[in-house]
Amino acid sequence: MSNVTDIPFSTTLLVRDTCLCLHAQRAARALARLFDDALRPVGLTNGQFSLMMSLNRPEPPPMGPVAKLLAMDQTTLTAALKPLQRKGWVIVMPNPRDRRGRLLCLTAEGKSVLAAALPVWESTHTALEGALPEGNAHRLRQDLLTLA
């Protein structure tokens, strides 16, 4: 005799139609593909664009605040930085105030790549916002920030 409990197909449909996590995952994947495709000619992925934009500050930021902003742990951030370092777009350097810490800095070439990517991001983002029902991008951002 089996202890398997069958879940009704109606429950599957309920989850498919109402699960916020599923809908957020699907939307995130669709947005990632959209921006990956748009940024590909500049040589960036959407994640790399976001990471490099997070480094565009008057002073090089430490890893901790960047990881927090991007909602990733420092190990994941370190891995994400590697290809940008290999391309010469980002430098990871010791923090002079705390030698255990690291500061992240865009190179001149990295800033040029980011500058080339910005108009691509702007046009893609504008089109995306225009495609939203009632053009209510502000409300969507507020809701997503609440969930984050």
VENKA-V326118 format. One record per backbone hydrogen bond with DSSP energy under -0.5 kcal/mol. NH is the residue of the N-H (numbers start at 1). CO is the residue of the C=O. Records with the same first field share a line. If there is no record, write none. Layout:
NH: CO + CO
This chain:
6: 4
8: 6
11: 8
12: 8
13: 9
14: 10
15: 11
16: 12
17: 13
18: 14
19: 15
23: 19
24: 20
25: 21
26: 22
27: 23
28: 24
29: 25
30: 26
31: 27
32: 28
33: 29
34: 30
35: 31
36: 32
37: 33
38: 34
39: 35
40: 36
42: 39
43: 39 + 40
44: 39
49: 45
50: 46
51: 47
52: 48
53: 49
54: 50
55: 51 + 52
56: 53
57: 55
61: 104
63: 102
66: 62
67: 63
68: 64
69: 65
70: 66
71: 68
72: 67
77: 73
78: 74
79: 75
80: 76
81: 77
82: 78
83: 79
84: 80
85: 81
86: 82
87: 83
88: 85
89: 84
90: 84
91: 105
93: 91 + 103
95: 98 + 101
96: 94
98: 95
101: 98
103: 93
104: 61
105: 91
107: 89
111: 107
112: 108
113: 109
114: 110
115: 111
116: 112
117: 113
118: 114
119: 115
120: 116
121: 117
122: 118
123: 119
124: 120
125: 121
126: 122
127: 123
128: 124
129: 125
130: 126
131: 127 + 128
132: 128 + 129
135: 132
136: 133
137: 135
140: 136
141: 137
142: 138
143: 139
144: 140
145: 141
146: 142
147: 143
148: 144
